Amino acid sequence: MENYLNDFLRFLRTQNTGSENTIDGYRRDIQRFINYLQSEGITELKAVDRIAVTGYLRYLRYPKGAKKELGNKTIARHLSALRSFYRFLMEFYDLDSNPFEHIKTVRTYRKLPEFLFFEEMDTLLSSIDINDEYGLRNRALLELLYACGLRVSEIVNLRLNDIDAHDLVVRVIGKGDKERIVPFYPLVMDYLKAYIDHERPILLAKKQNNYVFLNSRGDKLSSRGVQFIIDQQVLKAGLKIKVHPHMFRHSFATHLLDNGADLRVVQELLGHKFLSTTQIYTHVSADRLKETYEHAHPRAKGDDKHE
């Protein structure tokens, strides 16, 4: 069964279906299923029937040793991976049926994204002292993260030749190696240029690499390193909230939409494949809703009083 799994993963890579993280997720989920089958004495994938599937779902929901049951989102992900795996087996290995095809997908509820209000973001960015050690790097890093709505994996893999200083755009390689071009405001270029000209050469020392953001050893800054920088800066800014790198992306999208940006433009800037993914950012404050209502509703306009 592991050989089938390995063939499936090779197939995904040849089809360029998702990132390595996505493919690794498929591997873990399907391997967990195979391990369950072996523990139940089932040695062939074609022997899996609805009884075996029902038993596996029960096993997933209440895993042994777990402090709490698995959530619907995790179970839905497992089901999706196994459906894809069996479709592959039916196409290339002549399996007769897909035992997961008609299993009802559990309902999942999308959590609203956490974001910073503009005043909080401004406080955080303004609190960075560019005269401190690594201050220019940290200001350029967080300004760019917010200005372009980048994923942390995208910003740590950014290279010098991805930045167009003339047109003020950055070339980003996102999920599935999909490329997109994202503009940024002039202030970002000011901090980037100062960092690249003055601080980056000191960090680089005698090493050679083309990554924009470096750690103290002159190597590529890691995702964990970005989180550490944010944690330290949140403390300095006096913010009483937990901030993670993806909140910069959430804030970018939320602030653009709150200020009138078109949803499809934001979709393009974020690199979302589906508009429905972007629509989660259309939550707005009660004040903005009221302001829009009073401006747009014909009975709410003007000073007319009705008795």
LUMBAGU-419810 format. One record per residue: y negated, x, z negated of N, C-alpha, C in turn. Coordinates in steps of 0.2 Angstrom, whole numbers, padded with zeros to 4 digits, always signed. Layout:
<atoms>
YXZYXZYXZ;...
</atoms>
This chain:
<atoms>
+0006+0004+0000+0000+0000+0000-0006+0004+0000;-0006+0010-0003-0012+0015-0003-0013+0017+0004;-0008+0018+0008-0009+0020+0015-0013+0015+0019;-0012+0009+0018-0015+0003+0021-0023+0004+0019;-0024+0005+0012-0030+0005+0009-0034+0011+0013;-0031+0017+0013-0034+0023+0016-0036+0021+0023;-0032+0018+0027-0033+0016+0034-0039+0012+0035;-0039+0007+0030-0045+0002+0030-0052+0006+0029;-0052+0010+0024-0058+0014+0022-0060+0018+0028;-0055+0021+0032-0057+0025+0038-0060+0021+0043;-0057+0015+0044-0060+0010+0048-0067+0008+0047;-0068+0007+0041-0075+0005+0039-0080+0011+0040;-0078+0017+0039-0082+0023+0041-0083+0023+0048;-0078+0022+0052-0079+0023+0060-0084+0017+0062;-0084+0012+0059-0088+0006+0061-0095+0006+0058;-0096+0011+0054-0102+0012+0050-0104+0006+0046;-0099+0003+0043-0100-0003+0039-0102-0001+0032;-0108-0001+0031-0111+0000+0024-0111+0008+0022;-0114+0009+0016-0115+0016+0014-0109+0018+0011;-0109+0025+0009-0103+0028+0005-0102+0024-0001;-0108+0022-0005-0107+0018-0011-0103+0012-0010;-0105+0008-0004-0102+0002-0003-0094+0003-0002;-0093+0008+0002-0086+0009+0004-0082+0011-0002;-0085+0015-0007-0082+0017-0013-0081+0011-0017;-0085+0006-0017-0084-0001-0020-0078-0004-0018;-0077-0004-0011-0071-0007-0008-0065-0004-0011;-0065+0003-0011-0059+0006-0013-0057+0005-0020;-0062+0004-0025-0061+0003-0032-0058-0004-0032;-0061-0009-0029-0059-0016-0030-0052-0017-0027;-0051-0014-0021-0044-0015-0018-0039-0011-0022;-0040-0005-0024-0036-0001-0028-0034-0005-0035;-0039-0009-0038-0037-0012-0044-0032-0018-0042;-0033-0021-0036-0028-0026-0034-0021-0023-0033;-0021-0018-0030-0014-0014-0029-0011-0013-0035;-0015-0010-0040-0012-0008-0046-0009-0014-0050;-0013-0020-0049-0010-0026-0052-0004-0028-0049;-0003-0028-0042+0003-0030-0039+0009-0026-0041;+0008-0019-0042+0013-0015-0044+0015-0016-0051;+0010-0018-0055+0012-0020-0062+0016-0026-0062;+0016-0031-0057+0019-0037-0057+0026-0036-0053;+0027-0030-0051+0033-0029-0047+0033-0031-0040;+0027-0032-0037+0026-0034-0030+0024-0027-0026;+0029-0026-0021+0028-0019-0018+0026-0020-0011;+0024-0026-0008+0022-0027-0001+0016-0031-0001;+0011-0030+0003+0005-0034+0003+0007-0041+0007;+0012-0041+0011+0013-0047+0014+0017-0052+0010;+0019-0049+0004+0023-0054-0001+0018-0057-0006;+0011-0056-0005+0006-0059-0009+0006-0066-0007;+0006-0071-0012+0005-0078-0010+0000-0081-0015;-0001-0088-0015-0006-0091-0019-0005-0090-0026;+0002-0090-0028+0003-0089-0035+0001-0082-0037;+0002-0077-0033+0000-0070-0035-0007-0069-0035;-0011-0073-0031-0018-0073-0030-0021-0076-0037;-0018-0082-0038-0021-0085-0044-0020-0081-0051;-0014-0078-0051-0013-0073-0057-0018-0067-0057;-0019-0065-0051-0024-0059-0051-0031-0062-0053;-0033-0067-0051-0040-0070-0053-0040-0071-0060;-0035-0073-0063-0034-0074-0070-0035-0068-0074;-0031-0063-0071-0032-0056-0074-0039-0053-0073;-0042-0054-0067-0049-0052-0066-0054-0055-0071;-0053-0062-0072-0058-0065-0077-0057-0063-0084;-0051-0062-0086-0050-0060-0093-0046-0053-0093;-0049-0047-0091-0046-0041-0091-0044-0039-0098;-0038-0036-0098-0035-0033-0105-0040-0028-0108;-0041-0029-0114-0045-0024-0118-0053-0024-0117;-0055-0029-0112-0062-0030-0111-0065-0034-0117;-0071-0033-0118-0075-0036-0124-0077-0043-0122;-0078-0044-0115-0080-0051-0112-0077-0052-0105;-0077-0058-0103-0074-0059-0097-0079-0057-0091;-0076-0055-0085-0080-0053-0080-0084-0059-0077;-0090-0058-0075-0094-0063-0072-0093-0065-0065;-0096-0070-0063-0094-0073-0056-0096-0068-0051;-0102-0065-0052-0104-0060-0047-0099-0055-0045;-0096-0052-0051-0091-0047-0050-0084-0050-0047;-0082-0055-0049-0076-0058-0046-0077-0060-0038;-0083-0063-0037-0085-0064-0030-0085-0058-0025;-0087-0052-0028-0087-0046-0025-0080-0044-0023;-0075-0045-0028-0068-0043-0027-0065-0047-0022;-0067-0054-0022-0064-0058-0017-0066-0056-0010;-0072-0055-0009-0075-0053-0003-0072-0046+0000;-0071-0041-0004-0067-0035-0002-0060-0037+0000;-0057-0041-0004-0050-0042-0002-0049-0047+0004;-0054-0051+0005-0053-0055+0012-0054-0050+0017;-0059-0046+0017-0060-0041+0022-0054-0036+0023;-0051-0034+0018-0045-0030+0018-0039-0033+0022;-0038-0040+0020-0033-0043+0023-0034-0045+0031;-0041-0046+0032-0042-0047+0039-0041-0041+0044;-0042-0035+0041-0040-0029+0044-0033-0029+0045;-0029-0030+0040-0022-0030+0040-0019-0035+0045;-0022-0041+0046-0020-0046+0051-0021-0043+0058;-0027-0040+0059-0029-0038+0066-0025-0032+0068;-0023-0027+0063-0020-0020+0065-0013-0019+0063;-0011-0024+0058-0004-0023+0056+0000-0029+0056;-0002-0034+0060+0002-0040+0061+0004-0044+0055;+0000-0044+0050+0001-0048+0044+0000-0055+0046;+0004-0060+0044+0004-0067+0046-0002-0071+0044;-0004-0069+0037-0009-0074+0034-0013-0070+0029;-0019-0073+0028-0024-0070+0023-0024-0074+0017;-0020-0072+0011-0020-0076+0005-0026-0077+0002;-0032-0074+0004-0038-0075+0000-0043-0079+0005;-0041-0081+0011-0045-0084+0015-0048-0091+0013;-0043-0094+0009-0045-0101+0007-0046-0102+0000;-0047-0096-0004-0048-0096-0011-0056-0097-0011;-0058-0103-0015-0065-0104-0016-0069-0099-0019;-0074-0097-0016-0078-0092-0019-0082-0095-0025;-0082-0091-0031-0085-0093-0037-0093-0093-0036;-0096-0098-0039-0103-0098-0038-0107-0093-0042;-0111-0090-0038-0115-0084-0042-0123-0086-0042;-0126-0084-0047-0133-0086-0048-0137-0079-0047;-0142-0079-0043-0146-0073-0042-0151-0072-0047;-0151-0067-0051-0156-0065-0056-0162-0064-0053;-0168-0066-0056-0174-0065-0053-0176-0057-0054;-0179-0054-0050-0180-0047-0051-0185-0045-0056;-0184-0040-0060-0189-0038-0065-0195-0034-0061;-0201-0035-0063-0206-0032-0059-0212-0030-0064;-0216-0026-0063-0222-0025-0067-0228-0029-0064;-0232-0031-0068-0238-0034-0066-0243-0029-0063;-0248-0030-0059-0252-0025-0056-0255-0021-0061;-0258-0024-0066-0261-0021-0072-0257-0016-0075;-0250-0018-0076-0246-0013-0079-0244-0007-0075;-0243-0009-0068-0242-0003-0063-0248+0002-0063;-0254-0001-0063-0260+0003-0063-0261+0007-0069;-0259+0004-0075-0259+0008-0081-0254+0014-0081;-0248+0012-0079-0243+0017-0078-0245+0023-0074;-0247+0022-0068-0249+0027-0063-0255+0031-0065;-0260+0027-0068-0266+0031-0070-0265+0035-0076;-0260+0034-0080-0258+0038-0086-0256+0045-0084;-0254+0046-0078-0251+0053-0076-0257+0058-0076;-0256+0063-0080-0261+0068-0079-0259+0073-0074;-0263+0074-0069-0261+0078-0063-0262+0086-0065;-0265+0087-0071-0266+0094-0073-0260+0096-0078;-0256+0091-0080-0250+0093-0084-0245+0097-0079;-0240+0100-0083-0234+0103-0079-0231+0097-0075;-0230+0098-0069-0226+0093-0064-0230+0087-0063;-0237+0087-0066-0241+0081-0065-0242+0079-0058;-0243+0083-0053-0244+0082-0046-0238+0079-0043;-0232+0082-0045-0226+0079-0042-0225+0072-0045;-0226+0071-0051-0224+0065-0054-0229+0059-0051;-0235+0061-0050-0240+0056-0048-0238+0054-0041;-0237+0059-0037-0235+0058-0030-0229+0054-0029;-0224+0056-0033-0217+0053-0033-0218+0045-0035;-0221+0043-0040-0222+0036-0042-0227+0032-0038;-0232+0036-0035-0236+0032-0031-0233+0030-0024;-0229+0035-0022-0225+0034-0016-0219+0028-0017;-0216+0029-0022-0211+0024-0024-0214+0017-0024;-0220+0016-0027-0223+0010-0027-0226+0008-0020;-0229+0013-0017-0233+0011-0011-0228+0009-0005;-0222+0011-0005-0218+0010+0000-0212+0005-0002;-0211+0004-0008-0205+0000-0010-0198+0003-0009;-0198+0010-0010-0192+0014-0009-0187+0013-0014;-0181+0013-0012-0175+0014-0017-0175+0021-0019;-0172+0022-0025-0173+0028-0028-0168+0033-0024;-0163+0031-0021-0159+0035-0017-0163+0037-0010;-0167+0033-0008-0171+0035-0002-0177+0040-0004;-0180+0039-0010-0185+0044-0011-0183+0051-0013;-0177+0051-0016-0174+0058-0018-0171+0062-0012;-0170+0058-0007-0167+0061+0000-0173+0062+0005;-0179+0060+0003-0184+0061+0008-0186+0068+0009;-0187+0070+0016-0188+0077+0018-0195+0077+0020;-0198+0083+0020-0205+0085+0022-0206+0082+0029;-0202+0082+0034-0203+0080+0041-0202+0072+0041;-0201+0069+0036-0201+0062+0036-0208+0059+0035;-0212+0063+0033-0219+0061+0031-0224+0062+0037;-0227+0057+0039-0232+0058+0044-0239+0057+0041;-0242+0063+0040-0249+0063+0037-0254+0061+0041;-0253+0061+0048-0259+0058+0052-0259+0050+0052;-0253+0047+0053-0253+0040+0054-0251+0037+0047;-0250+0041+0042-0249+0038+0035-0243+0033+0035;-0238+0036+0037-0231+0032+0037-0226+0037+0035;-0221+0034+0032-0215+0038+0030-0209+0035+0034;-0204+0040+0036-0198+0038+0039-0193+0037+0034;-0189+0032+0033-0185+0031+0028-0178+0029+0031;-0173+0033+0028-0166+0031+0030-0163+0027+0024;-0161+0021+0026-0159+0016+0020-0152+0015+0021;-0150+0009+0018-0142+0008+0018-0140+0007+0025;-0133+0010+0025-0130+0010+0032-0133+0014+0037;-0137+0019+0034-0141+0024+0039-0146+0021+0043;-0148+0015+0041-0153+0011+0045-0160+0014+0044;-0164+0016+0049-0170+0019+0049-0176+0014+0049;-0181+0015+0045-0187+0010+0045-0193+0015+0044;-0199+0012+0046-0205+0016+0046-0209+0012+0041;-0212+0015+0036-0216+0011+0031-0223+0015+0030;-0228+0011+0030-0235+0014+0029-0236+0015+0022;-0241+0019+0021-0243+0020+0014-0251+0021+0014;-0254+0020+0008-0261+0020+0008-0264+0027+0007;-0270+0029+0009-0272+0036+0009-0272+0039+0002;-0273+0036-0003-0272+0039-0010-0266+0043-0011;-0260+0040-0008-0254+0043-0008-0254+0050-0005;-0257+0050+0001-0257+0056+0005-0261+0061+0001;-0266+0059-0003-0270+0064-0006-0265+0068-0012;-0262+0064-0015-0257+0067-0020-0251+0070-0017;-0249+0068-0012-0243+0071-0008-0245+0078-0006;-0251+0078-0003-0254+0085+0000-0255+0090-0006;-0258+0087-0011-0260+0092-0017-0253+0095-0020;-0248+0090-0020-0242+0092-0023-0238+0097-0019;-0238+0096-0012-0234+0100-0007-0238+0106-0006;-0244+0107-0007-0248+0113-0006-0248+0117-0012;-0248+0114-0018-0249+0118-0024-0243+0119-0029;-0240+0113-0030-0235+0113-0035-0228+0114-0032;-0227+0111-0027-0220+0112-0024-0218+0119-0023;-0222+0123-0020-0220+0130-0019-0218+0134-0025;-0222+0132-0031-0220+0135-0037-0213+0133-0040;-0211+0126-0039-0205+0123-0040-0199+0127-0036;-0201+0127-0030-0196+0130-0025-0195+0137-0026;-0199+0141-0028-0199+0148-0030-0196+0152-0024;-0190+0155-0024-0187+0158-0019-0181+0154-0015;-0181+0148-0017-0175+0144-0014-0178+0141-0007;-0173+0139-0003-0175+0136+0003-0172+0129+0004;-0176+0124+0004-0174+0117+0006-0180+0113+0008;-0178+0107+0011-0183+0103+0015-0185+0097+0011;-0182+0096+0005-0183+0090+0001-0190+0090-0002;-0193+0084-0002-0200+0083-0004-0200+0084-0011;-0196+0080-0015-0197+0081-0022-0191+0085-0026;-0194+0090-0029-0189+0095-0032-0189+0095-0040;-0184+0097-0043-0184+0098-0050-0186+0105-0052;-0186+0106-0059-0189+0112-0061-0185+0118-0059;-0179+0117-0056-0175+0123-0053-0176+0124-0046;-0180+0120-0043-0181+0120-0036-0176+0117-0031;-0172+0113-0035-0167+0109-0031-0169+0102-0030;-0166+0098-0026-0168+0091-0025-0168+0087-0031;-0173+0083-0032-0173+0079-0038-0168+0074-0038;-0164+0072-0043-0159+0067-0044-0162+0061-0046;-0158+0055-0045-0159+0049-0047-0160+0048-0054;-0156+0052-0058-0157+0052-0065-0163+0056-0067;-0165+0061-0063-0171+0064-0064-0177+0060-0064;-0177+0055-0059-0183+0050-0058-0183+0046-0064;-0177+0043-0066-0177+0039-0072-0180+0042-0078;-0179+0049-0079-0181+0052-0084-0189+0053-0084;-0192+0054-0078-0199+0055-0077-0202+0048-0079;-0199+0043-0076-0202+0036-0078-0202+0035-0085;-0196+0036-0089-0196+0035-0096-0201+0039-0100;-0202+0045-0098-0207+0049-0101-0214+0046-0100;-0216+0044-0094-0222+0041-0092-0224+0035-0095;-0218+0030-0096-0219+0024-0099-0221+0025-0106;-0218+0030-0110-0220+0031-0117-0228+0034-0117;-0230+0038-0112-0236+0040-0112-0241+0035-0111;-0239+0030-0107-0244+0025-0105-0244+0019-0110;-0240+0020-0115-0240+0015-0121-0237+0008-0119;-0233+0008-0113-0230+0001-0111-0224+0000-0115;-0224-0006-0118-0218-0008-0122-0213-0012-0118;-0211-0009-0112-0206-0012-0108-0201-0006-0106;-0195-0008-0104-0190-0004-0101-0191-0004-0093;-0193+0002-0090-0194+0002-0083-0189+0006-0080;-0186+0004-0074-0181+0007-0070-0184+0008-0063;-0182+0013-0059-0185+0014-0053-0185+0008-0048;-0180+0004-0048-0180-0002-0044-0185-0007-0045;-0188-0006-0051-0194-0011-0053-0200-0009-0049;-0200-0003-0046-0206-0001-0042-0205-0005-0035;-0199-0005-0033-0197-0009-0027-0199-0016-0028;-0196-0019-0033-0198-0026-0035-0205-0028-0035;-0209-0023-0038-0216-0024-0039-0220-0024-0032;-0218-0019-0028-0220-0018-0022-0220-0025-0018;-0214-0028-0018-0213-0034-0014-0216-0040-0017;-0216-0040-0024-0219-0046-0027-0227-0046-0026;-0230-0040-0027-0237-0039-0026-0239-0041-0019;-0236-0038-0014-0237-0040-0007-0237-0047-0005;-0232-0051-0008-0232-0058-0006-0237-0062-0010;-0238-0060-0016-0243-0063-0020-0250-0062-0017;-0251-0057-0013-0258-0056-0010-0258-0058-0003;-0253-0062-0001-0253-0066+0006-0249-0062+0011;-0245-0057+0010-0241-0054+0015-0236-0059+0018;-0234-0058+0024-0229-0063+0028-0222-0060+0025;-0218-0065+0024-0212-0064+0021-0207-0060+0026;-0208-0061+0032-0204-0057+0037-0207-0049+0037;-0213-0049+0036-0216-0042+0036-0213-0038+0030;-0213-0041+0025-0210-0038+0018-0203-0037+0019;-0199-0041+0023-0192-0040+0024-0191-0034+0028;-0195-0033+0033-0195-0027+0037-0197-0020+0033;-0202-0021+0029-0204-0015+0025-0198-0013+0020;-0195-0018+0017-0190-0017+0012-0183-0015+0016;-0182-0016+0022-0176-0014+0026-0171-0019+0024;-0172-0026+0022-0167-0031+0021-0164-0033+0028;-0158-0034+0028-0154-0037+0034-0156-0044+0034;-0156-0048+0028-0156-0055+0028-0163-0057+0025;-0166-0062+0028-0172-0065+0025-0171-0068+0018;-0165-0070+0017-0163-0074+0011-0164-0068+0005;-0162-0062+0006-0163-0057+0001-0170-0056-0001;-0175-0056+0004-0182-0055+0003-0185-0061-0001;-0182-0067+0000-0185-0073-0002-0185-0074-0010;-0181-0070-0013-0180-0070-0020-0187-0067-0023;-0191-0064-0019-0197-0061-0022-0203-0066-0021;-0202-0072-0019-0207-0077-0018-0209-0081-0025;-0206-0079-0030-0208-0081-0036-0216-0079-0038;-0220-0084-0040-0227-0083-0041-0229-0085-0048;-0234-0083-0051-0237-0085-0057-0239-0092-0057;-0239-0096-0063-0242-0102-0063-0249-0103-0061;-0253-0098-0063-0260-0098-0061-0261-0097-0054;-0257-0093-0050-0257-0093-0043-0255-0100-0040;-0250-0103-0042-0248-0109-0040-0253-0114-0040;-0256-0114-0046-0262-0119-0048-0268-0118-0043;-0269-0111-0042-0275-0110-0038-0274-0112-0031;-0268-0111-0028-0266-0113-0022-0266-0120-0021;-0264-0124-0026-0264-0131-0026-0271-0134-0025;-0275-0131-0030-0282-0134-0030-0286-0132-0024;-0284-0127-0021-0288-0125-0014-0285-0129-0009;-0279-0131-0009-0276-0134-0003-0275-0142-0003;-0274-0144-0009-0273-0152-0009-0280-0155-0008;-0280-0160-0004-0286-0164-0002-0289-0167-0008;-0285-0170-0012-0287-0174-0018-0290-0169-0024;-0288-0163-0023-0290-0158-0029-0296-0154-0027;-0299-0155-0021-0305-0152-0018-0311-0155-0021;-0316-0152-0021-0323-0155-0022-0324-0157-0029;-0329-0161-0030-0331-0163-0037-0331-0171-0038;-0328-0174-0033-0328-0181-0033-0324-0184-0039;-0326-0189-0042-0323-0192-0048-0321-0199-0045;-0315-0200-0047-0312-0207-0045-0310-0211-0052;-0313-0217-0052-0312-0221-0057-0306-0225-0056;
</atoms>
